[in-house]
Amino acid sequence: VQLQASGGGLVQAGDSLRLSCVASERPFTRYTMGWFRQVPGKEREFVCAIFRGSGTTFYADSVKGRFTCSKDSAKNMVYLQMSSLKPEDTAVYYCAATRTVLSGIRFQDNYNYWGQGTQVTVSS
């Protein structure tokens, strides 16, 4: 499956932003869809995921209550709605797909397919 992320930009602290990721095929029964982020010099960090089939969502503690992962099956799209953004949310955000088991969805090494990344910059 091919993925393409978009929607990044420069915003101020407290603002909202929605990232989108389009898949080349209908992914949601076969793949868990995840969002990760990365800042220079650090490992890619798990943000959220939508587990395949059930659609159950999982979040990193750092974004819980502020970010929402969602999907639109008809459009082969996944979204990351980000609210109450903080400067520490500044990163390149990636969407990704995996067929790993539930216990593995927070780990980037388990994801086989990646979008190209979109930059989110939050100014204070």
DSSP file with accessible surface (Angstrom, degrees, kcal/mol):
  #  RESIDUE AA STRUCTURE BP1 BP2  ACC     N-H-->O    O-->H-N    N-H-->O    O-->H-N    TCO  KAPPA ALPHA  PHI   PSI    X-CA   Y-CA   Z-CA
    1    1 A V              0   0   24      0, 0.0     2,-0.4     0, 0.0    96,-0.1   0.000 360.0 360.0 360.0 137.3    0.0    0.0    0.0
    2    2 A Q        -     0   0  152    111,-0.1    22,-2.0     2,-0.0     2,-0.4  -0.854 360.0-162.5-102.4 142.0    1.2    3.5   -0.9
    3    3 A L  E     -A   23   0A  17    111,-0.4     2,-0.4    -2,-0.4   113,-0.3  -0.938  10.8-171.2-127.0 144.5    0.6    6.4    1.5
    4    4 A Q  E     -A   22   0A 121     18,-1.7    18,-2.4    -2,-0.4     2,-0.3  -0.952   9.6-161.1-139.0 118.6    0.7   10.1    1.1
    5    5 A A  E     +A   21   0A   1     -2,-0.4     2,-0.3    16,-0.2    16,-0.2  -0.667  17.6 159.6 -98.0 152.2    0.4   12.5    4.0
    6    6 A S  E     +A   20   0A  62     14,-2.5    14,-2.7    -2,-0.3   112,-0.1  -0.956  33.7  78.5-156.9 170.1   -0.5   16.2    3.8
    7    7 A G        +     0   0   37     -2,-0.3    11,-0.2     1,-0.2    -1,-0.1   0.387  54.9 138.4 108.6  -3.4   -1.8   19.1    5.8
    8    8 A G        +     0   0   28     12,-0.1     2,-0.3    85,-0.1   112,-0.3  -0.140  19.5 132.0 -68.4 170.3    1.2   20.2    7.8
    9    9 A G  E     -d  120   0B  30    110,-0.7   112,-2.7   109,-0.1     2,-0.5  -0.986  55.7 -60.8 172.1-171.7    2.1   23.9    8.3
   10   10 A L  E     +d  121   0B 125     -2,-0.3     2,-0.3   110,-0.2   112,-0.2  -0.907  55.5 160.8-103.6 122.9    3.1   26.6   10.7
   11   11 A V  E     -d  122   0B  19    110,-2.8   112,-2.9    -2,-0.5     2,-0.2  -0.856  35.6-107.7-133.6 169.9    0.6   27.4   13.5
   12   12 A Q  E >   -d  123   0B 127     -2,-0.3     3,-2.3   110,-0.2    73,-0.2  -0.650  48.6 -81.4 -97.6 157.6    0.6   29.1   16.8
   13   13 A A  T 3  S+     0   0   47    110,-2.5    73,-0.2     1,-0.3    -1,-0.1  -0.301 118.9  27.4 -55.6 135.2    0.4   27.4   20.2
   14   14 A G  T 3  S+     0   0   52     71,-3.1    70,-0.6     1,-0.3    -1,-0.3   0.193  96.5 119.2  94.2 -14.5   -3.2   26.6   21.0
   15   15 A D    <   -     0   0   69     -3,-2.3    70,-2.2    70,-0.2    -1,-0.3  -0.196  57.8-125.7 -76.5 173.7   -4.2   26.3   17.4
   16   16 A S        +     0   0   67     67,-0.2     2,-0.3    68,-0.2    67,-0.2  -0.860  23.9 179.1-118.6 157.0   -5.6   23.2   15.7
   17   17 A L  E     - B   0  82A  32     65,-2.6    65,-3.3    -2,-0.3     2,-0.5  -0.981  16.1-146.2-155.8 142.8   -4.5   21.4   12.5
   18   18 A R  E     - B   0  81A 124     -2,-0.3     2,-0.3    63,-0.2    63,-0.2  -0.971  10.2-160.3-118.3 124.8   -5.7   18.4   10.6
   19   19 A L  E     - B   0  80A   0     61,-2.7    61,-2.3    -2,-0.5     2,-0.3  -0.761   9.1-157.2 -95.9 147.7   -3.3   16.1    8.8
   20   20 A S  E     -AB   6  79A  18    -14,-2.7   -14,-2.5    -2,-0.3     2,-0.4  -0.911   9.4-169.3-123.9 151.8   -4.6   13.7    6.1
   21   21 A a  E     -AB   5  78A   1     57,-2.1    57,-2.4    -2,-0.3     2,-0.4  -0.960   7.6-159.5-142.2 120.8   -3.2   10.5    4.7
   22   22 A V  E     -AB   4  77A  58    -18,-2.4   -18,-1.7    -2,-0.4     2,-0.3  -0.844   8.7-150.1-103.6 135.9   -4.5    8.9    1.5
   23   23 A A  E     -A    3   0A   7     53,-2.6   -20,-0.2    -2,-0.4    -2,-0.0  -0.789  17.8-131.7-103.0 150.0   -3.9    5.2    0.8
   24   24 A S  S    S+     0   0   68    -22,-2.0     2,-0.3    -2,-0.3   -21,-0.1   0.618  92.4  19.7 -75.5 -13.4   -3.6    3.7   -2.6
   25   25 A E  S    S-     0   0   65    -23,-0.2    -2,-0.1    51,-0.1     0, 0.0  -0.935 102.9 -77.6-146.4 167.9   -6.0    0.9   -1.7
   26   26 A R        +     0   0  151     -2,-0.3     3,-0.2     1,-0.2     4,-0.2  -0.596  55.0 172.4 -72.4 110.2   -8.7    0.3    1.0
   27   27 A P    >>  +     0   0    1      0, 0.0     4,-3.3     0, 0.0     3,-0.8   0.622  43.1  93.2 -97.0 -12.2   -6.4   -0.5    3.9
   28   28 A F  T 34 S+     0   0   11      1,-0.3    25,-2.6     2,-0.2    27,-0.2   0.678  87.3  44.2 -77.1 -18.7   -8.6   -0.7    7.0
   29   29 A T  T 34 S+     0   0  110     -3,-0.2    -1,-0.3    23,-0.2    25,-0.1   0.757 125.7  32.6 -87.6 -24.0   -9.4   -4.5    7.2
   30   30 A R  T <4 S+     0   0  101     -3,-0.8     2,-0.4    -4,-0.2    -2,-0.2   0.745 117.8  46.7 -99.8 -31.0   -5.8   -5.5    6.4
   31   31 A Y     <  -     0   0    7     -4,-3.3     2,-0.5    20,-0.1    22,-0.2  -0.930  64.8-135.7-122.9 142.2   -3.7   -2.8    8.0
   32   32 A T  E     -E   98   0B   0     66,-3.4    66,-2.1    -2,-0.4     2,-0.5  -0.794  31.5-142.7 -81.5 131.6   -3.4   -0.9   11.2
   33   33 A M  E     -EF  97  50B   4     17,-1.9    17,-2.9    -2,-0.5     2,-0.3  -0.875  23.6-177.7-103.3 128.4   -2.9    2.7   10.3
   34   34 A G  E     -EF  96  49B   0     62,-2.9    62,-2.3    -2,-0.5     2,-0.4  -0.830  22.5-145.3-125.2 159.4   -0.6    4.7   12.5
   35   35 A W  E     +EF  95  48B   2     13,-2.9    12,-2.7    -2,-0.3    13,-1.5  -0.992  22.9 175.0-119.5 134.5    0.7    8.2   12.9
   36   36 A F  E     -EF  94  46B   1     58,-2.7    58,-3.1    -2,-0.4     2,-0.3  -0.870  12.4-154.4-128.3 164.4    4.3    8.9   14.1
   37   37 A R  E     -EF  93  45B  14      8,-2.3     8,-3.9    -2,-0.3     2,-0.4  -0.979   5.7-166.0-140.8 156.3    6.4   12.0   14.5
   38   38 A Q  E     -E   92   0B  57     54,-2.1    54,-2.7    -2,-0.3     6,-0.1  -0.997   7.4-164.9-146.3 135.2   10.0   12.7   14.4
   39   39 A V    >   -     0   0   47     -2,-0.4     3,-2.1     4,-0.4    52,-0.1  -0.846  49.4 -78.3-111.0 155.1   12.3   15.6   15.4
   40   40 A P  T 3  S+     0   0  132      0, 0.0     3,-0.1     0, 0.0    -1,-0.1  -0.229 116.2  14.3 -56.1 133.4   15.9   15.9   14.3
   41   41 A G  T 3  S+     0   0   92      1,-0.3     2,-0.3    -3,-0.0    -3,-0.0   0.443 110.6  94.4  85.3   0.6   18.2   13.6   16.3
   42   42 A K  S <  S-     0   0  148     -3,-2.1    -1,-0.3     1,-0.0     3,-0.1  -0.849  78.4 -98.4-124.4 161.0   15.5   11.6   17.9
   43   43 A E        -     0   0  146     -2,-0.3    -4,-0.4     1,-0.1     2,-0.2  -0.337  51.5 -89.8 -67.7 155.7   13.7    8.3   17.2
   44   44 A R        -     0   0   57     -6,-0.1     2,-0.4    -8,-0.1    64,-0.3  -0.510  48.9-142.7 -66.7 135.0   10.4    8.3   15.4
   45   45 A E  E     -F   37   0B  84     -8,-3.9    -8,-2.3    -2,-0.2     2,-0.1  -0.857  10.0-117.5-111.1 134.3    7.7    8.6   18.1
   46   46 A F  E     +F   36   0B  17     -2,-0.4   -10,-0.2    60,-0.3     3,-0.1  -0.428  33.8 169.9 -65.1 136.5    4.3    6.9   18.1
   47   47 A V  E     -     0   0B   0    -12,-2.7    13,-2.6     1,-0.4     2,-0.3   0.727  57.3 -36.6-112.1 -57.3    1.3    9.3   18.1
   48   48 A b  E     -FG  35  59B   0    -13,-1.5   -13,-2.9    11,-0.2    -1,-0.4  -0.983  49.1-157.3-163.0 166.2   -1.8    7.2   17.5
   49   49 A A  E     -FG  34  58B   0      9,-2.0     9,-2.3    -2,-0.3     2,-0.6  -0.992  15.6-142.0-152.0 151.6   -3.1    4.2   15.6
   50   50 A I  E     -FG  33  57B   6    -17,-2.9   -17,-1.9    -2,-0.3     7,-0.2  -0.972  33.5-130.7-113.1 111.4   -6.3    2.8   14.3
   51   51 A F     >  -     0   0   37      5,-3.3     4,-2.1    -2,-0.6     5,-0.2  -0.371  29.3-100.4 -69.2 141.6   -6.3   -1.0   14.7
   52   52 A R  T  4 S-     0   0   72      1,-0.2     2,-2.1     2,-0.2   -23,-0.2  -0.201  94.9  -0.4 -62.0 145.2   -7.3   -3.0   11.6
   53   53 A G  T  4 S+     0   0   53    -25,-2.6    -1,-0.2   -22,-0.2   -23,-0.1  -0.480 131.2  51.7  79.3 -73.0  -10.8   -4.4   11.5
   54   54 A S  T  4 S-     0   0   78     -2,-2.1    -1,-0.2     1,-0.1    -2,-0.2   0.801  90.9-141.5 -69.7 -30.2  -12.1   -3.1   14.8
   55   55 A G     <  +     0   0   21     -4,-2.1    -3,-0.1     1,-0.2    -1,-0.1   0.596  40.4 161.7  77.2   9.0  -11.1    0.5   14.2
   56   56 A T        -     0   0   72     -5,-0.2    -5,-3.3    -4,-0.2     2,-0.3  -0.409  30.3-138.6 -62.3 137.6  -10.1    0.8   17.9
   57   57 A T  E     -G   50   0B  55     -7,-0.2     2,-0.4    -3,-0.1    -7,-0.2  -0.775  16.7-167.6-105.0 148.4   -7.9    3.8   18.4
   58   58 A F  E     -G   49   0B  52     -9,-2.3    -9,-2.0    -2,-0.3     2,-0.3  -0.980   7.4-164.5-133.4 143.6   -4.8    4.0   20.6
   59   59 A Y  E     -G   48   0B  34     -2,-0.4   -11,-0.2   -11,-0.2     2,-0.2  -0.940  24.5-113.3-132.1 149.6   -2.9    7.2   21.6
   60   60 A A    >>  -     0   0   12    -13,-2.6     3,-1.6    -2,-0.3     4,-1.3  -0.515  35.6-119.4 -69.5 147.4    0.4    8.2   23.1
   61   61 A D  T 34 S+     0   0  133      1,-0.3     3,-0.2     2,-0.2    -1,-0.1   0.842 110.9  64.2 -58.8 -32.7    0.0    9.7   26.5
   62   62 A S  T 34 S+     0   0   52      1,-0.2    -1,-0.3     3,-0.0   -15,-0.1   0.687 114.5  29.1 -68.3 -18.0    1.6   12.9   25.3
   63   63 A V  T X> S+     0   0    0     -3,-1.6     3,-2.4   -16,-0.2     4,-2.3   0.485  84.7 127.7-119.4  -5.6   -1.3   13.5   22.8
   64   64 A K  T 3< S+     0   0  118     -4,-1.3     4,-0.1     1,-0.3   -16,-0.0  -0.273  81.4  15.7 -59.0 131.8   -4.3   11.9   24.6
   65   65 A G  T 34 S+     0   0   82      2,-0.5    -1,-0.3     1,-0.1     3,-0.1   0.230 126.3  58.3  88.8 -14.4   -7.2   14.2   24.8
   66   66 A R  T <4 S+     0   0   31     -3,-2.4    17,-1.7     1,-0.2     2,-0.3   0.692  99.8  51.6-113.7 -33.5   -5.7   16.6   22.3
   67   67 A F  E  <  -C   82   0A   3     -4,-2.3    -2,-0.5    15,-0.2     2,-0.4  -0.834  61.5-162.7-111.0 148.8   -5.3   14.5   19.1
   68   68 A T  E     -C   81   0A  73     13,-2.5    13,-3.0    -2,-0.3     2,-0.4  -0.990   5.9-155.1-134.0 124.3   -7.8   12.3   17.4
   69   69 A b  E     +C   80   0A   5     -2,-0.4     2,-0.3    11,-0.2    11,-0.2  -0.814  28.3 159.6 -89.3 136.5   -7.1    9.6   14.8
   70   70 A S  E     -C   79   0A  48      9,-1.9     9,-2.8    -2,-0.4     2,-0.3  -0.935  23.2-146.2-149.9 172.3  -10.0    8.9   12.5
   71   71 A K  E     -C   78   0A  73     -2,-0.3     2,-0.4     7,-0.3     7,-0.2  -0.957  11.3-152.0-140.7 157.4  -10.6    7.3    9.1
   72   72 A D  E >>> -C   77   0A  49      5,-2.8     5,-2.0    -2,-0.3     3,-0.9  -0.900  13.0-170.3-127.6 100.5  -12.9    7.6    6.1
   73   73 A S  G >45S+     0   0   49     -2,-0.4     3,-0.9     1,-0.3    -1,-0.1   0.857  82.9  58.6 -63.0 -35.8  -13.3    4.2    4.6
   74   74 A A  G 345S+     0   0   79      1,-0.3    -1,-0.3    -3,-0.1   -48,-0.0   0.804 115.5  35.6 -64.8 -27.6  -15.0    5.5    1.5
   75   75 A K  G <45S-     0   0  134     -3,-0.9    -1,-0.3     2,-0.1    -2,-0.2   0.363 104.8-122.3-106.2   1.6  -12.1    7.7    0.6
   76   76 A N  T <<5 +     0   0   34     -3,-0.9   -53,-2.6    -4,-0.6     2,-0.4   0.888  67.6 141.0  56.7  40.0   -9.2    5.5    1.8
   77   77 A M  E   < -BC  22  72A  30     -5,-2.0    -5,-2.8   -55,-0.2     2,-0.4  -0.872  40.0-167.0-117.2 146.3   -8.2    8.3    4.1
   78   78 A V  E     -BC  21  71A   3    -57,-2.4   -57,-2.1    -2,-0.4     2,-0.3  -0.956  15.3-159.0-123.6 150.5   -6.9    8.6    7.7
   79   79 A Y  E     -BC  20  70A  21     -9,-2.8    -9,-1.9    -2,-0.4     2,-0.5  -0.924  17.3-156.2-128.9 152.3   -6.8   11.8    9.6
   80   80 A L  E     -BC  19  69A   0    -61,-2.3   -61,-2.7    -2,-0.3     2,-0.6  -0.933  15.2-164.5-126.4 103.2   -4.9   13.2   12.5
   81   81 A Q  E     -BC  18  68A  64    -13,-3.0   -13,-2.5    -2,-0.5     2,-0.5  -0.825   9.3-166.5 -88.9 119.5   -6.9   16.0   14.1
   82   82 A M  E     +BC  17  67A   0    -65,-3.3   -65,-2.6    -2,-0.6     2,-0.3  -0.939   9.7 175.0-114.0 126.9   -4.6   18.0   16.4
   83   83 A S        +     0   0   38    -17,-1.7   -67,-0.2    -2,-0.5   -68,-0.2  -0.836  59.7  23.3-125.7 164.2   -5.9   20.5   18.9
   84   84 A S  S    S-     0   0   69    -70,-0.6    -1,-0.2    -2,-0.3   -68,-0.2   0.903  85.0-159.0  47.7  48.8   -4.4   22.6   21.6
   85   85 A L        -     0   0    2    -70,-2.2   -71,-3.1   -73,-0.2   -70,-0.2  -0.244   8.9-159.4 -64.5 146.1   -1.1   22.4   19.9
   86   86 A K    >   -     0   0   86    -73,-0.2     3,-2.4    -3,-0.1     4,-0.2  -0.858  32.1-110.2-121.2 156.4    2.1   23.0   21.8
   87   87 A P  G >  S+     0   0   50      0, 0.0     3,-1.9     0, 0.0    35,-0.4   0.853 117.4  63.6 -55.3 -32.0    5.6   23.9   20.6
   88   88 A E  G 3  S+     0   0  131      1,-0.3    -3,-0.0    33,-0.1    33,-0.0   0.565  88.5  69.6 -72.6  -5.4    6.8   20.5   21.6
   89   89 A D  G <  S+     0   0    1     -3,-2.4    -1,-0.3    33,-0.1     2,-0.2   0.510  70.7 121.0 -83.2  -5.6    4.4   19.0   19.0
   90   90 A T    <   +     0   0   39     -3,-1.9     2,-0.3    -4,-0.2    31,-0.2  -0.419  40.6 107.4 -61.0 125.3    6.7   20.4   16.4
   91   91 A A  E    S- H   0 120B   4     29,-2.0    29,-2.9    -2,-0.2     2,-0.6  -0.963  75.6 -80.6-177.3 171.2    7.9   17.5   14.2
   92   92 A V  E     -EH  38 119B  35    -54,-2.7   -54,-2.1    -2,-0.3     2,-0.4  -0.869  49.1-147.2 -89.4 127.7    7.7   15.8   10.9
   93   93 A Y  E     -EH  37 118B   0     25,-3.1    25,-2.2    -2,-0.6     2,-0.4  -0.835  15.0-169.8-104.1 135.2    4.5   13.7   11.0
   94   94 A Y  E     -E   36   0B  38    -58,-3.1   -58,-2.7    -2,-0.4     2,-0.3  -0.955  14.4-147.5-123.4 140.1    4.3   10.4    9.1
   95   95 A a  E     +E   35   0B   0     -2,-0.4    20,-2.8   -60,-0.2     2,-0.3  -0.787  27.7 176.1 -98.3 153.7    1.4    8.1    8.4
   96   96 A A  E     -EI  34 114B   0    -62,-2.3   -62,-2.9    -2,-0.3     2,-0.4  -0.969  21.6-140.1-153.7 162.7    2.2    4.4    8.2
   97   97 A A  E     +EI  33 113B   0     16,-2.2    16,-1.7    -2,-0.3    15,-1.5  -0.980  20.7 170.2-133.5 143.8    0.6    1.0    7.8
   98   98 A T  E     -E   32   0B   0    -66,-2.1   -66,-3.4    -2,-0.4   -46,-0.2  -0.984  32.9-154.4-147.6 157.0    1.3   -2.4    9.5
   99   99 A R        +     0   0  136     11,-0.4    12,-0.1    -2,-0.3   -68,-0.1   0.149  57.5 130.3-112.6  16.4   -0.2   -5.9    9.8
  100  100 A T        -     0   0   29     10,-0.4    -2,-0.1   -68,-0.1   -68,-0.1  -0.107  65.3 -90.9 -67.7 167.6    1.5   -6.5   13.1
  101  101 A V    >   -     0   0   87      1,-0.1     3,-2.2     3,-0.1     4,-0.3  -0.253  44.4 -96.0 -73.8 167.5   -0.4   -7.8   16.1
  102  102 A L  G >  S+     0   0   83      1,-0.3     3,-1.5     2,-0.2     4,-0.2   0.866 121.9  58.6 -55.8 -39.7   -2.0   -5.4   18.6
  103  103 A S  G 3  S+     0   0  100      1,-0.3    -1,-0.3     2,-0.1     3,-0.3   0.668 106.2  51.3 -67.8 -12.5    1.0   -5.4   21.0
  104  104 A G  G X  S+     0   0    5     -3,-2.2     3,-1.6     1,-0.2     6,-0.3   0.433  76.5  97.6-103.7   2.9    3.2   -4.1   18.3
  105  105 A I  T <  S+     0   0    3     -3,-1.5    -1,-0.2    -4,-0.3    -2,-0.1   0.663  78.0  58.6 -75.1 -13.1    1.4   -1.1   17.0
  106  106 A R  T 3  S+     0   0  103     -3,-0.3     2,-0.6    -4,-0.2   -60,-0.3   0.452  89.9  86.0 -89.7   1.3    3.3    1.4   19.0
  107  107 A F    X   -     0   0  121     -3,-1.6     3,-2.0     1,-0.1     4,-0.2  -0.890  65.9-150.7-114.1 121.8    6.7    0.5   17.5
  108  108 A Q  G >  S+     0   0   39     -2,-0.6     3,-2.1   -64,-0.3    -1,-0.1   0.812  92.9  67.5 -59.4 -32.7    7.9    2.0   14.3
  109  109 A D  G 3  S+     0   0  141      1,-0.3    -1,-0.3     3,-0.0    -5,-0.0   0.708  94.1  60.0 -63.2 -18.4    9.9   -1.1   13.3
  110  110 A N  G <  S+     0   0   59     -3,-2.0     2,-0.5    -6,-0.3   -11,-0.4   0.484  85.5  93.2 -87.1  -3.8    6.7   -3.0   12.9
  111  111 A Y    <   -     0   0   10     -3,-2.1   -13,-0.2    -4,-0.2     3,-0.1  -0.803  48.6-177.6 -96.3 129.6    5.4   -0.7   10.2
  112  112 A N        +     0   0  106    -15,-1.5     2,-0.4    -2,-0.5   -14,-0.2   0.665  65.9  51.7 -96.9 -23.7    6.1   -1.7    6.6
  113  113 A Y  E     -I   97   0B  89    -16,-1.7   -16,-2.2  -111,-0.0     2,-0.4  -0.977  63.3-178.4-126.4 134.0    4.6    1.2    4.7
  114  114 A W  E     -I   96   0B  71     -2,-0.4  -111,-0.4   -18,-0.2   -18,-0.2  -0.974  20.9-134.9-133.3 142.7    5.3    4.9    5.2
  115  115 A G        -     0   0    8    -20,-2.8  -111,-0.2    -2,-0.4     3,-0.1  -0.292  40.3 -99.8 -80.1 177.8    4.1    8.1    3.8
  116  116 A Q        -     0   0  107   -113,-0.3   -22,-0.1     1,-0.1  -112,-0.1   0.602  60.2-112.9 -83.5 -10.1    6.6   10.9    2.9
  117  117 A G        -     0   0   13    -22,-0.1     2,-0.4     1,-0.1   -23,-0.2   0.203  19.3-133.9  92.2 145.3    6.1   13.0    6.1
  118  118 A T  E     - H   0  93B  21    -25,-2.2   -25,-3.1  -112,-0.1     2,-0.3  -0.999  21.4-120.9-138.6 134.0    4.6   16.4    6.5
  119  119 A Q  E     - H   0  92B  91     -2,-0.4  -110,-0.7   -27,-0.2     2,-0.5  -0.585  23.2-172.1 -81.4 130.4    6.2   19.2    8.7
  120  120 A V  E     -dH   9  91B   0    -29,-2.9   -29,-2.0    -2,-0.3     2,-0.5  -0.990   4.3-175.5-119.0 124.3    4.2   20.6   11.6
  121  121 A T  E     -d   10   0B  50   -112,-2.7  -110,-2.8    -2,-0.5     2,-0.6  -0.987   5.8-166.8-123.0 124.2    5.7   23.7   13.3
  122  122 A V  E     -d   11   0B   6     -2,-0.5     2,-0.3   -35,-0.4  -110,-0.2  -0.948   9.6-155.5-113.6 116.7    4.1   25.2   16.4
  123  123 A S  E      d   12   0B  45   -112,-2.9  -110,-2.5    -2,-0.6    -2,-0.0  -0.654 360.0 360.0 -92.1 149.2    5.3   28.6   17.4
  124  124 A S              0   0  138     -2,-0.3    -1,-0.1  -112,-0.2   -38,-0.0  -0.334 360.0 360.0 -88.1 360.0    5.0   29.8   21.0
